[in-house]
Amino acid sequence: MTGRAPLARALGAVGVLVFSAAYLVRDLALVARVPDLADWLAAAEVVRADYREGDRVVFDPPWAQEGAPFLEGMDVVTSETVDWYEVGKRRRVWVLTAMGRDDPEVPAGYRPDGAWRPGAVGVHRFVVPDRGRVTYDFLARIRDARVTRVHPGRREECKTFRDGRWHCGAEHPWQFVGRHERDIAGAVREVIWAHPLHGDRPIEIRYPSVEMARTLVLHYGWTQRAVEAGLGAPVTFRVGVGGRPVFERVLRHEDTQWFEQRVDVSDLRGGREDVVFTVSTPDYQNRQFCFTADLWDGPG
C-alpha cells in the first residue's frame, strides 16, 4: 500500500497539469478570437462602404458590441436582445459576428446578400423579406393622439404636449402618455408609456381618423421595474377600431414577456377610423405598462 501512495500522488499531479494545460489552451484560443481595435475598424469600413439610409446593424452575439463606436452615424442596435420585429421594418440588416460566431442567427426568410471576413469580426448582410410596409406608426405619431382620463361622471382632456409626451395639467415625471425608453423583457425599447390611473379610471388614447391598412400589430408589456416590484393589480388593455372592440388582454404580474398581437382589420382598409387604446387597473402601484402599435399594408 505504501508503494502505491507516491504513484497515486504523482499521477494526480500529472492530471492537474494536463487539466491546467487544457484550460490554458482553451483560454488562449478564446483570447485569439477576441476582436481588437484593428478588427473592429476593418469591419466598420466594410459596412460603411455600402451602408444605405434605412439599413440597420446588429451584433452576434448581441453583447459583443465593442465595435459600436466605430459605426457612428449608422442605425446600430446595442441592446443585448435584438428586437427582430423592429429590425424587420428595414430593407437590409448588417450582422457583425465575433467570438467564433461565423453563422449568424437571423429569422427565417432573411436572404444572405454578402459576407466578408476582414479580420476577427465577420460582416454579413441580409435582405429582409418583404412583409409589406408600415403605413402608420402610432409611436412616431404620438402627437396625433388625443389623451383623456376618464373619471366617474367627467372626462379630463390632456392638453399639454411637450417632448413627445401628453400631460394632464402640470408636467409629471411618470403620470403621462408618450415616448419613453424602458428596459422591457431583456431589451431597452422605445415605447408609448401609458401608466394607468388608480381606481379603475381608464386612460383613453385616441388617434382620430387614421387611414386603415390590412393588419394592426400590437406589442405590449411591463417594464423590468414593474416585474421586479410585483406590486399593484393586473392591467386591462383594450383596443378599439371604428367604435368596435378588436382586442382585450388582462396583463397579470406573471406575464413578463413583450407580447405581440396581430389584428386583421383588412375589412376597413382604405377607410378612415378612430383607433382607441384604453388602459385601466384598480391598483396602479408600479404598474408601468407600455405598448407600441403599427398598421401594415400587407401581411405585417
Beta strands, then each sheet from edge to edge (+ up, - down):
strand 1: 56-60
strand 2: 92-97
strand 3: 111-116
strand 4: 122-127
strand 5: 133-137
strand 6: 146-151
strand 7: 154-158
strand 8: 160-162
strand 9: 165-167
strand 10: 177-184
strand 11: 187-194
strand 12: 203-211
strand 13: 215-222
strand 14: 235-241
strand 15: 244-251
strand 16: 259-264
strand 17: 272-280
strand 18: 289-297
sheet 1: 1+ 2+ 4- 3+
sheet 2: 5+ 18- 11+ 10- 9+ 8-
sheet 3: 5+ 18- 13+ 16-
sheet 4: 7+ 6- 12+ 17- 14+ 15-
end
